[in-house]
Amino acid sequence: MMLAILRRELIAILRTRKAFVLQLGVALCFVGLIALRWPTDGRVDLSGTRSGQVFGLFSYGLLAAVALLAPVFPATSIVTERRKGTLALLLNSPLRAWSIYAGKWLGVLGFISLLLVLTLPAAAACYAMGGISLTGQLLAVYGLLLLAAMLYISLGLLVSSLAHSADGAVRVTYGCVLALAVLTLAPYFFLQQSGGWLSELAAWVRCISPVPAMMEIVGHGDVGSEAAWKGPSAVVRFMLLAPLLASLFSGITISRLRYHLLDRARSQGLITDNRSLGTRAARRAFFIVDPNRRSRNIGNWVNPVMAKEFRSRRFGRSHWMLRLIGGCAILSLFLAFTVTTGTVQWDLESVGGPLVLLQVGLMVVFMPSLAAGLISSEQENNAWPLLRTSPLSGGRIVRGKLLSALWTMLLMLLATLPGYAVMIYIQPTLWLQVIRAFVCLFLAGLMALMISAMVGSWFRKTAAATTAAYVAVLGLFGGTLLIWLARDAPFGFQTVENALKLNPMAAALSVFNLPGFRNYQLIPASWWVAGVVIVICFVVMRFRVQSLTRPE
């Protein structure tokens, strides 16, 4: 019976236009990558140095593709069936919970395996260039990718069983994938030289990410490691942790595949205005911004679309905004504490890198989720005809939508400033670098916002819009870094510099003279490029909304 679910899931994925585009794009991308470095004359590099560099870029590109594509389909699998009513039919069928889960899990894994199979010709060509071990490197990379895919598929199905909407499931899943792949590297970066059980625990937490294991396989050493590595290798630790976490996620999801998953009670709530004066005063003092207090009327000078977004969006209300600001401030203060204690071991400028990565990580996680559904959610919920029949112009609708996401972005940026303030307090000569870095980060957030909003405006489903926005934003910020990673093989200095000009994050890292970025002159060219991209995205979105507001 499990095979019926497996066949249904796999065929349903393969029949979509999105799956065809992904298969074609992945195959062409990696074949083209190998073709760029394929020898054009009769001489062969006997040392295998350059082929090893191309293999490293090939491996990192595959890992990025798995991290981007593996969570897409499982994140929407269960929640979509629940909203359509087909999950109730599955739960009332003779199929057991583990059989339903196994069919869905294997169906998505089959599609990811098919994507990996399409890259085998490129991998074979890379192996033919020499300098690469078949079992120690090539097969190990594909085994690592399968383990990472299993982990992210299990995570996506767990989030799908907890989510209330498909687009919300996609947002949370990508955030969790980013946390498992990137944020787990941070504790070891700060605690590697402290020694003791904390350093050992951070080393194990670090190996939850597949990045250290991949770097060990391709021979690039450890990520952010300044102390000697002790104990089992990163590959062995990831081989232990990935199946363990995948089994944990799978067990929780299977236990949730019961009838209670269909019955979710929703609290009716109580307006604070209907309570006594003492209760209202106490709640106002406790909450600062009372979430149950009736909002005031929209002012004449306020864009009504912006006010509507803040009041109807799940995380747009004031109390959620304050929680977001508080969380960002705590992270920034933690990094500020690290700056003050880490200057003994690190150069103060080099500690600006984690601050930049923190802010860009927040932008990459939040901006696509906030901006991708600005237009598509209205179409999906059949609310767009109401906006179209209102006296609001297309330009005012666009400005209101964008301003609702822009204010959130500005608050996140401002909440992470204490770390930079501490850096300037310790070394006042860094004030110009901090200002330049902040301009780069502001443009990075604005680029992520406009790209997400522009891409999302072309979709009618919020989940598809969110997925496309994440792929576009992560492709921009991550793809340019992959080109930087392949500097001198096969990309030259000028090619890498031109690619990094598209990435304001790279410009911010070059401001702090981080190793690998200090030789590139990215400012002010990166600012001009970012400005042009922002204007183009705004114009495209403006014309798209104008076409949607026309009578049918």
BABAGU-834887 format. One record per residue: residue in three letters; y, z, x of N, C-alpha, C, CB in turn. Coordinates in steps of 0.05 Angstrom, whole numbers, plus 5000, padded with zeros to 4 digits. Glycine has a CB too. Layout:
AlaYZXYZXYZXYZX ...
This chain:
Met497650005016500050005000502550005017500050244981 Met502350125041504650135059505449845067504050305083 Leu503449665069504049395078505749255057501449245082 Ala505549325032507249205012510149265016506349284983 Ile510749525022513449605028514449475054513649915031 Leu512649465074513349335100514149045096511049355120 Arg512448895080512948615076515548575060510648485061 Arg515948745040518348725023520848775040518248925000 Glu520848985056523249045072523748835093522849315086 Leu521748745107522148555129523048285118519548515145 Ile521748195096522547935084525447955073520547845063 Ala526048175061528748215050530848195071528948475034 Ile530248305095532148295117532348015128531348485140 Leu530147875132530147615144531347405126527247535151 Arg531347455100532547255081535547265081531447295054 Thr536747465091539647495090541047305111540547785095 Arg543347215104544947045123545747205148547446935109 Lys546147465144546947645166544747655187547547925156 Ala542247655179540047665198539847405214537347715183 Phe540247185201540246925216542446915236540446695196 Val544846995229547046995248546447175271549647075234 Leu545347415266544747605288542647485307543747865276 Gln540547365296538447245313539547025330536147145296 Leu541046845318542246625333544246725354543546425314 Gly545946915346547947015365546747155389549747195351 Val544747325384543447475406542047275425541347675395 Ala540547085414539146895432541146735449537446705415 Leu543246625436545146455451546746625471547046325432 Cys547346865464548947035482547447095508549647295468 Phe544947175506543547255531542547005546541247435524 Val541946795533541246545547543646445562540146325528 Gly546046455550548446365563549146545587550746365544 Leu548546805585549046985607547446915631548447275598 Ile544846855627543146775650544046505661540246775642 Ala544846315643545646055652548046055669546145875627 Leu549846255665552246275682551546335711554046495671 Arg549346475715548646555742546346395754548046845743 Trp545346195739543046045748543845875773541945865726 Pro542245875794542945715818543345425812540845755840 Thr545545305823546145025818545344845842549044995813 Asp544344965864543544815887540744895894545444845911 Gly539744795917537044855925536645115940536044635942 Arg538845265944538645515959538045745940541145575975 Val536445935950535646165934536546425949532546165929 Asp537546615934538346875945535847035949540347015926 Leu534847045975532347185980532647485977531447126008 Ser534947595981535347885978535147975950537947965990 Gly535747805931535547875902537848055893533048025897 Thr539948075909542248245902543648145877544248265925 Arg544347895877545847785854544147775829546947515861 Ser541547705832539847705809539547985797537047595816 Gly539448195815539348465805541948545790538948655828 Gln544248445799546648495785546748365757549048405801 Val545748125756545547985730543548125712544747695733 Phe541348225723539348375707540548635697536848435724 Gly542248765712543649005702545348945679545249135724 Leu546948725680548648655658546948575634550548425665 Phe544748435638542948355617541748605603540648175628 Ser541048805619539849045607541849205591538649225629 Tyr544249235602546349385587547149235562548849425605 Gly547248975563547848825539545748855518548148525546 Leu543248855525541048905506541249185494538348865519 Leu541849385511542149655500544449675481542549855524 Ala546749545487548949545468548249405442551449415481 Ala546749185444545949045420544149215403544548785427 Val542349355415540549535399542049755386538249645417 Ala543949875401545550095390547350005367547250225411 Leu548149745368549849645347548249545322551549415357 Leu545949425327544549285305542349455293543349035315 Ala541149635309538849795298539649975274537649965319 Pro542050095274542650275252543650135226544850475260 Val544249875227545449745204543749745180546249455212 Phe541249645182539549615159538349875149537349425165 Pro537450055167536350315156538550485143535050465178 Ala541050465152543150635141543650585112545750595157 Thr543150335103543650265075541150245059545150005074 Ser538850285071536250235057535750415033533950255077 Ile535750675038535050865017537350904997534251145029 Val539750925007542050974989542550734970544551035005 Thr542050494980542350254962540250254940542150004979 Glu537750324947535650334927536250554907532950374940 Arg537250774915537950994896540150914877538751244911 Arg542150774887544350694870543550464851546750604887 Lys541750294859540750084842538550164822539749854859 Gly537450404827535350504809532550434817535850414782 Thr532150274839529450194847528050424862529649954865 Leu529550614873528250834886526551004867530251014901 Ala527551034842526051174822523351044816527651204796 Leu523350774816520850624812518950674835521450324809 Leu519950684859518250734882517051014882519750694908 Leu518751214875517751484874515751534851520051684871 Asn515951374830514051404808511551224811515451334782 Ser511451074832509150904838506951074852509950664855 Pro504550964855502351114869502951154899499750964866 Leu505051034909505651054938506551344944507750854946 Arg505651444966506551704976509151684991504351844993 Ala510351914996512951915009512751805037514152195009 Trp510651885052510351785079509851485080508151935093 Ser508451385060507851095059510450935054505851035037 Ile512151035036514750895031516450905056516251035007 Tyr516551135069518151155093517050975115518251445102 Ala514450985119513250825141513750525136510250875143 Gly513650435111514150155106517050075113513550085077 Lys518950245105521750185111522250205141523550375096 Trp521050405154521450445183520350205199520150705192 Leu517950125192516649905206517949635200513649895199 Gly519049605176520449355169522849315187521249355140 Val524549525190526849505207526049475236528749745203 Leu524049625245523149595272522049315278520949805278 Gly520749195258519848925261522148725266518248835237 Phe524348765252526648585256527848625283528748635234 Ile528148875292529348935318527448825340529749235323 Ser524848845336522948735355523148435356520048815347 Leu523648305333524048015333526547935349524347915304 Leu528648095347531048045363530448065393533348235355 Leu528848265400528148295428526348075438526748565433 Val524647975421522947755428524547505434520847695406 Leu526747465419528447235423529847235450530547215401 Thr530047475462531247495489529247465511532747755491 Leu526747435505524647415527525047165544521947405514 Pro525846925533526346705552528546765572527146455536 Ala530646895564532746965582531747175603535147085568 Ala530047365594528947555612527047425632527447775596 Ala525447225623523647085641525246925662521846895626 Ala527446805654529146665673530446855693531346505658 Cys531147085683532347295701530247385721533447535685 Tyr527747415712525647495731524947275751523047565715 Ala525247025742524646805760526646785783524546545745 Met529046895779531046895800530347075824533746975789 Gly528347255820527447425841528947685843527647275867 Gly527747865859528948125863528548335841531848095867 Ile526848275822526348455799523448515796527448325772 Ser522748765792519948845789519148795760519549135797 Leu516748675756515848615728515248875713513348435729 Thr513649045725512849295710514849515714510149385720 Gly516049535737517849765743520649735731518149805772 Gln521449485725524149445714524149285688525849295734 Leu522949045688523148875664521748995640522048595670 Leu519149065643517649195621518749465615514749205628 Ala519749615635520849875630523349855613521550015656 Val525049655617527449615601526749565572529149385612 Tyr524749395567524049335539522649575526522149095538 Gly521149735541520049975530522250175523518050105550 Leu524250195540526450375534528050285510528350395559 Leu528350025507529849925483528249975458530249625486 Leu525649955458524050015434524250315427521149945439 Leu524250485447524550775442527350835430524150935467 Ala529450705441532050745430532250645401534150605447 Ala531050415396531050305369529550485349529750025368 Met527350605358525850785340527651035334523250885354 Leu529051135354530751365349533051305330531951465376 Tyr534351075334536651015317535750925288538250785329 Ile533450805286532350745259531750995244529850565261 Ser530551185257529951445244532451585236528251625262 Leu534451575253537051705247538351565223538851695271 Gly538251295223539551145201538251205174539350855206 Leu535551225173534251295148534851575139531151255151 Leu535051765158535852035150538552045138535652225175 Val540451915150543251905139543251765112545151765159 Ser541651555109541551415084540451585061539751165087 Ser538651765068537551945047539552165039535052075056 Leu541552215056543552425051546152315039544252575076 Ala546652055044549251935036549451885006549751675052 His551951854997552451794969553151494965554651964958 Ser553951354986554651074984553750935009557751044980 Ala553450665007552450515030554550505052551850225021 Asp557050465046559150455067559450725081561750365055 Gly559150945065559251215078556851255096559251425057 Ala554551155089552151175106552551025132549751075092 Val553750785131554250625155556250775173555350355148 Arg558350885162560351035178559051265193562651125161 Val557551435178556451675189554251595210555151845168 Thr552751385205550651305223551851215250548951085211 Tyr553851055249555150965274556451195289557250745268 Gly557551385274558651615288556451785302560051795268 Cys554151815288551951965300550751815324549752015280 Val550551545323549551385345551451415369549251095337 Leu554051405364555951445386555751725398558851405376 Ala555251925381554952195391552452215409554752395368 Leu550152095400547752115415547851955441545352015398 Ala549351725441549351555464551551615484549651265455 Val553751735475556051775493556852065495558451615482 Leu557152205473558052485474556052665488558652585446 Thr553552595487551552765501551852755531548752675493 Leu553352565542553852545571555952745580554652265578 Ala557652835562559953005570559153275581561753045546 Pro557253425569556753695580555853685609554553825564 Tyr554153495617553253485644555453405663550953285647 Phe557353245654559553155670561253405679561352955655 Phe561553595661563153825667561554055679564553925641 Leu558954075674557354305683555454235706555854415660 Gln555553995717553553915736553654075762553853625743 Gln556054175769556354325794556254625790558854235808 Ser555954715766555955005761553355135768556655055732 Gly551154985766548555105772547555285749548655255797 Gly545155385752544055565732542855425708546155755723 Trp542255585687540955465664542755295647539855695646 Leu545355335648547255165633547154885644550055275634 Ser547154855671547054595683544454455676547354615713 Glu542254595676539654475669539554395640537354675675 Leu540654565622540754495594542454245590541854725577 Ala544754225603546453995601545053745611549054035616 Ala543353775632541853545642539853435621540353615668 Trp538653625606536753535585538253405562535053765576 Val540553535555542153415533543153145540544553605526 Arg543853105565544752845575542752625572545652865604 Cys540152695574538052495573537352425544535652605587 Ile538652545524538352445497539552155495539752625477 Ser541552105511542651835513540851655529545551845525 Pro540551405520538951215536540451105560538050985518 Val543051155562544551035584543651135612547551105580 Pro543251395617542351475643539651365650542151785645 Ala537851345631535151235636535450935643533351275612 Met537150795629537550505635538750465662539350375614 Met540650635670541850605696539850675718544250795699 Glu538050855713536050915733534050685736534551175724 Ile533450545714531550325716532750095732530750235688 Val535250025726536549795739537549865767538749685722 Gly537350125775538150205802541050255806537249995820 His542450335785545350395788545950695790546750285764 Gly543950855794544451145797544951275770546751195815 Asp546251515771546651675747549551645737546051965753 Val549851695711552551685699554051945705552251635668 Gly556251925718557952165722556652385738558852265696 Ser554652315755553252525770554352555798550252455771 Glu555252795804556252855831554453055845559152965829 Ala552553165832550653355844547953225846550553615828 Ala546253325863543553215867541853265842542153345891 Trp540453055833538853065809536253215815538252785797 Lys535453405799533053565803531353545778533753855809 Gly528653585783526853575761525953295753528053715737 Pro524853265729523852995720526152795719522553015693 Ser525452545722527452335722528552305694526252065732 Ala530852155693532152105667530351945648534851965671 Val528751765660526951595643524851775630525651375660 Val523651955646521552125635522752315613520352295657 Arg525052415618526252595598526952445572528852725609 Phe527952205575528552045550525951975536530051795557 Met523851925551521251865538520152105523519251765559 Leu520952345531520052585517521952645493519952825536 Leu524552625497526452705477526652505454529152745490 Ala526552245460526952045439524752065418526951765451 Pro522152065425520152095404520252355389517352055416 Leu521052575404521252835391523452835370521853055412 Leu525852725376528052715357527352515334530652625371 Ala526152295341525352105320523352225300524151845332 Ser521452385311519552515293520952725276517352645310 Leu522852865287524353065272525952935249526253225290 Phe527352725256528852585235527052465214530552355248 Ser524752355222522852245203521752455185520652095217 Gly521052685196519852905180521852995159519053135197 Ile524353025166526453115147526752905125529153165161 Thr526852655132527152445112524852425093527552175126 Ile522352445104520052435086520052675067517452435103 Ser520852905077520953135059523053105037521453395075 Arg524952935041527052895021526352685001529652825034 Leu524352525006523552314988521952434965521852095002 Arg523352584948522152714925524052644901521853024928 Tyr523252744877524752684853527552814854523252774829 His527853044868530453174869532553004882530253444882 Leu531652794898533552624911535152464890532152434930 Leu534052414866535352264846537252434829533352134828 Asp536852704829538452884812540353034830536653074796 Arg542852954831544853084847547053184829545952884869 Ala547153444826549253564809551953554824548553854802 Arg554053504808556753494819558453694806557953204815 Ser559753864822561454074811563853954797562354264834 Gln564454054773566853964759569454064771566654044730 Gly569354284785571754384798573554524778573254164811 Leu575654644788577554794772580354764784576755094769 Ile582254664768584954624778586254904784586654464758 Thr587454934807588655184814590955254795589655174843 Asp592255054784594555114766593755264742595854844758 Asn591255264734590255404710589455694716587955264698 Arg589755784741588956054749591456234748587656054776 Ser590956494753593056694752594956654776591956974752 Leu597356774775599256754796598256874822601956884787 Gly596957104820595857234844593757064858594657504837 Thr592056944842589956764854591256524867587956674832 Arg593256414854594556174866595956244892596556054846 Ala597256484893598656564917596656624940600356814912 Ala594456744933592356804953591156554964590156984942 Arg590556364946589456104956591455944972588455944932 Arg593955964965595955814980596255935008598655824966 Ala596056205011596256325037593756275053596756625034 Phe591456265040588956235054588455945063586556325037 Phe588955755044588355475050590755325063587655335024 Ile593155435061595555295070596155055052595355205100 Val594154875051594354645032591954685013594254365046 Asp592454774988590354834969589054574959591455004945 Pro586454534964585254274956584954244925582454254968 Asn585154464910584854454881587554464867583054674872 Arg589654454881592354464869593154184860594354584888 Arg594254164836595153914825597353794842596053944796 Ser597053534848599053404865601653344849597953144876 Arg603753314864606353254852606452954845608653324871 Asn608452894829608852614822609652454846611052584800 Ile608952194846609552014868612551954868607951754867 Gly613851994890616751944892617451654890617852064917 Asn619951594884620751314881620751164908623551304869 Trp621151314930621251184956618551164969623151344974 Val616451274957613751264968612351024958612251524961 Asn610950894977609250664969606950764951608150514994 Pro606750664927604650774909601850714918605050664881 Val601450494932598750434942597950624964598650134953 Met599850704981599250895002598651174990601650925021 Ala600151254970599651504956596951504942601851574936 Lys596251274930593651254917591351274937593450984902 Glu591751154961589651174981589251454991590350995005 Phe591451604995591251875005589852054984593951985012 Arg590452004958589452184938586652114928591352184914 Ser585851874932583151794922581051774944583351524908 Arg581951744969580051724991578851994997581451615016 Arg576351995004574952255008576252425030572052195015 Phe577052305052578152455074581152405076576852385100 Gly582452325054585252275054586952505045585852035038 Arg585752705032587352925022588353095045585753095002 Ser590353265039591753415060589953605074594153565048 His588153745059586453945072584453815091584854105051 Trp583553565085581753435103583353335128580353195090 Met585753245124587453165146587953395165590053055136 Leu588453635154588853865172586253945187589754105155 Arg583953915174581453965188581053765210579153955168 Leu581753515205581453315226583353375250582053035215 Ile585753445244587653515265586753755281590453565253 Gly585653955266584654195280582354135298583854405260 Gly580553965289578253895306579153745331576253725290 Cys580953555328582053405351583453585370583853175342 Ala585053775359586453965376584654145392588354135360 Ile582454225380580454395394579154245417578354495374 Leu578453985411577253825432579253785455576353555421 Ser581753725448583753685469584253935485586353595456 Leu584354175472584754425487582354485505585154655467 Phe579954415495577654445512577854275538575054375497 Leu578654025534579053855557581353955575579553565549 Ala583454065562585654185577584654415595587954275559 Phe582954575583581754795599580154685622579954975581 Thr578654465617577154345638578954235660575354125627 Val581254125652583254025671584154255690585653905657 Thr584854485678585854705694583754825713586954925676 Thr581254825704579154935721577854725739577055065704 Gly578154475731576854265746578454145768576054045728 Thr580954215770582654105792581754205819585554175787 Val580154415819579054505845576954315855577854785842 Gln575554185837573354005845574053715842570854065828 Trp575753645824576453365819579453315823575753275790 Asp580153065829582952995830584053005801583252705842 Leu586553095799587653135772587852875757590453265774 Glu588452655771588752395757586052305746589852185776 Ser583852365761581252275752580352415727579152315774 Val581452655721580652795697582052675672581453095700 Gly584052505676585252365654583352175640587652215662 Gly581252085655579251915643577852025619577151845663 Pro576852275620575652385595577552405572574552665601 Leu580152465577582152475556582452205543584852575566 Val582551995559582751725548580251645532583151515571 Leu577951715543575451645529575251805503573051705546 Leu576252055502576152215478577852075456577252495482 Gln580251995463581951865443580951595434584751835454 Val579951435452578851175445576351215428578351005469 Gly574651415435572351465419572951535391570651685432 Leu575051705387575951765360576951525345578251975361 Met578351345359579351095346576950915338581250945365 Val575050895356572850715350571150815327571050675375 Val570851085325569251195303570751195276568451485310 Phe573351265277574751305251576151055241576751525254 Met577250895259578850665249577250465233580150535272 Pro574950365242573450185225572650305198571050085239 Ser571950565198571150685173573550715154569950955178 Leu575950755165578350785148579450515138580450935162 Ala579450325156580850075150579149845139582249975175 Ala576549855145574849635136574649605106572049665148 Gly574649825092574349815063576949815047572650035054 Leu579149765060581749775046581849575023584049735065 Ile580849335028580849115008578149094995581748855021 Ser576049105011573349054999572549274979571249045022 Ser573349524984572649734965573949684937573550004975 Glu576349574937577649514911576149294897580549424916 Gln575149094911573548884899570848974890573248644918 Glu569649144906566949244899567049424874565749394922 Asn569149584871569349764849570749644825570850014857 Asn571349384826572649234804575449344798570949244779 Ala576749454819579449554815581549354824579849814831 Trp580649144838582548944847584048804824581148734864 Pro582748734802584348614779586648784770582448554756 Leu586349054772588549234764590849204783587549524762 Leu590249194809592349154829593748884826591249194857 Arg592048684819593148414817595048384793590948214815 Thr594448534771596148514747598548704749594448584723 Ser598648864769600949044772603348894783600349284790 Pro605849004780608148864791608448874821610648984779 Leu606448994835606649024864606048754877604649234874 Ser607648684897607148434912604848474932609748354926 Gly603848244942601748254961602648394987600847984968 Gly605148354995606048495019606248795016608748385027 Arg607048884993607149174988604449294987608749234962 Ile602549154976599749254975598649285004597949064959 Val599149075020598249085048599549315063598748815062 Arg602149345060603549555075602549835066606549535070 Gly602149875041601150125031598350185042601050135001 Lys596649985042593850025052593950095082592249775047 Leu595449945097595549985126596850245133596949755140 Leu598950325119600350575125598550815120602850595108 Ser596750795101594951025095593151075119593350975070 Ala592250855132590550885156592150945181588850635160 Leu594650835182596350875205597151165209598850705204 Trp597751305187598551585189596251755200599351695162 Thr593751695191591451835202591151795232588851755187 Met591451545240591251475268593351625285591451175273 Leu595851635275597951775290597452075292600651725276 Leu596352185270595752475271593552535291594952575243 Met591552355293589452405313590452375341587152195309 Leu592252185346593452155372595152405380595151905374 Leu596752495361598552725367596852975371600552755345 Ala594653005357593053245359591653275386590953255337 Thr591353045401590053055427591953065450588252815430 Leu594553115445596553125466596553375484599253095454 Pro595553605475595653845492594353805520594354075479 Gly592253645521591053595547592953465567588553425544 Tyr594453265557596353125574598653315581597452875560 Ala599453495562601553685568600853865591602253845543 Val598353955591597454125613597453975640594554235607 Met596653725639596653565663599553535675595553285658 Ile601453485657604253465666605253735676606053365643 Tyr604353955663605254225672604254285700604254435652 Ile601754195706600554255732601754065753597554215732 Gln602153815746603153615765605353455751600953435776 Pro607853535752609953395737610353105744612553545741 Thr609453025768609852745776608152545759609252705805 Leu606352655742604652475726605852395700601952615722 Trp608352475695609452425668609652135661612252555666 Leu610351965681610551675676607751555670611751535699 Gln605651645684602951545679602051635651601051645700 Val602651875643601851975617603151815595602552275614 Ile605751755598607151595578605951315576610151575584 Arg605351185598604150925598601350935585603950805626 Ala599851135592597151165580597351205550595651395593 Phe599351365541599651405512600351155498601751625507 Val602050985510602750725498600250555495604950585514 Cys598650555516596150395516594250495493594650415543 Leu594050755490592250865470593350815442591851165475 Phe595950825439597150755413596550465405600250805413 Leu596850285425596250005419593249965415597149835443 Ala591550125429588650105424587950185395587150275444 Gly589150405386588650485359589650295338589850755354 Leu592050175344593149975325591549725325596049915333 Met590449645348588649415349586149455333587949335378 Ala584949695337582549755322583049765292581350035331 Leu585349865284586049875256586449595244588650045252 Met587949425258588549165247586148985247590849035263 Ile584548995268582048835269580148915247580748855297 Ser579849175243578049275221579049185194577849575223 Ala581749215189582849145163582648845159585749235161 Met583148685179583048395176580248305171584148255201 Val578348405187575548325183574448415156573748445205 Gly575148665148574148775123575248635098574749055121 Ser577548505101578748375077577248125069581648295083 Trp575448025086573947785079571247845067573547615104 Phe570648095061568048165049568548295022566548365067 Arg566548265004566748374978565148644976565648184957 Lys563448694996561948944997562949115019558848885000 Thr563349375013564549545033562649595056565349815021 Ala560049615051558149665072558049435092555249705061 Ala558049185082558148955100560748945115557748695084 Ala563049015102565649015115565649225137567849065095 Thr564649455132564549675152562849595176563549935140 Thr560549475171558849385193560149175210556149285182 Ala561348975197562748765212565048875228563748545193 Ala566549075216568749185231567849345255570349375212 Tyr565649495252564649645276563649445297562349825267 Val562349235289561449035309563748905323559648825296 Ala565848845308568248715321569648905340570148615299 Val570149155331571649345348569949425372572349595332 Leu567449485368565749565391565249325409563049675381 Gly565149085397564848845414567248795432564348605397 Leu569648855421572048825438572149025460574548845420 Phe571849285453572149495473569749505492572549765460 Gly567349465481564949475497564349225512562649555481 Gly564948995499564348735512566048685537564848515492 Thr568548765536570248725560569348915582573148785553 Leu568249145575567249325596564649215608566749605585 Leu563049075592560648945603561448735623558948825580 Ile563548585617564548385637565548525662566848205624 Trp566948755658567748905682565449005698569549145673 Leu563249085684560949185697559548965714558949295677 Ala559948705706558748485720560748355739557648275700 Arg562748505748564648385767563248305793566948595773 Asp564148075802563047945827560247825822562848145849 Ala558947875800556447755794555947765764554047895809 Pro556447555748557347285757560347245755555947075742 Phe561847445745564647405739566447485763565547575714 Gly568347315769570247365791572347555784571447105800 Phe574047615804576147825800578147735778577647865826 Gln579047485778581047395759579847395731582047125766 Thr577347315728576047315702575847595690573247185703 Val575047785707574848065698577548175691573548235720 Glu579548115706582248215700583348095674584248145723 Asn582847845669583747725644582247845620583247415644 Ala579647905624578148025602579048315597575148035609 Leu579748455618580648735614583448745601580648885641 Lys584948535603587548535590587348535560589148285599 Leu584948465550584448475521583848765512582148295513 Asn583348945531582449215524584549415533579749275538 Pro586149525515588149725522586949975535589849805499 Met584450035528583150275540582850235570580450325527 Ala582149985579581949935607584649955621580849655612 Ala586749875607589449905618590150205622591549775600 Ala589350375602589850655605588350775628589150805579 Leu585850685632584250785655585450695682581350695653 Ser586550455682587850355707590350505713588450055705 Val591750615692594150775697593451025713595450845670 Phe591151145707590351385722588851325748588651565704 Asn588751065755587550985781584651075783589151095804 Leu583151045761580351115762578850905779579151125734 Pro576650995793575150805810574050575793572750955823 Gly574350335804573550095790575749965774571250155773 Phe577950115768580150005752582749995767580450175727 Arg582950135790585550165803586449895816585350375825 Asn584649705821585449455834586449245814583149345849 Tyr586249305788587049105768589849175758585049105744 Gln591548965757594348995746594248915717596348825763 Leu594049105699593649045670596149095654591449215660 Ile598149235665600649295650602949135663601149605650 Pro604649005647604849015618603448795603607749005610 Ala601848625618600448405604598648505581598848245624 Ser597348735586595548835565597148915540594049075575 Trp599549015543601249085520602048835504603749235529 Trp602748615518603448365504601048255490604548165524 Val598748255502596348145489595648305464593948145509 Ala595848575467595248745443597248695421595349045451 Gly599848655428601748595407601248335393604548595419 Val600448135408599847875396597447895378599347655418 Val595348035386592948075370593648225344590748225385 Ile595248425346596048585322597548415302597748825331 Val599448245312601048075294599247865281603347935310 Ile597447745297595647545285593947665263593947415307 Cys592747895269591148025248592648095223589848285260 Phe595148185227596848255203597447995187599448385212 Val598147785200598747535186596247425171599747315206 Val593947435184591547335171590847515147589147345191 Met591047775150590547955127592547915105590548245136 Arg595047865112597147825092596547575075599947805105 Phe595847355088595147115073592647155057594946875092 Arg590747305068588247355053588847505027586247505070 Val590447715029591147875005592847704986592648125013 Gln594547534997596147364979594447174963598247204996 Ser592347074976590446894962588847044941588546754981 Leu588247304946586747464926588447544903585647704940 Thr591047564906592847644884593547414866595347764895 Arg592847164873593446944855591646944831593146674871 Pro592646844808590946824784588546644788592546734760 Glu586346724777583846554780583946324761581346724775 
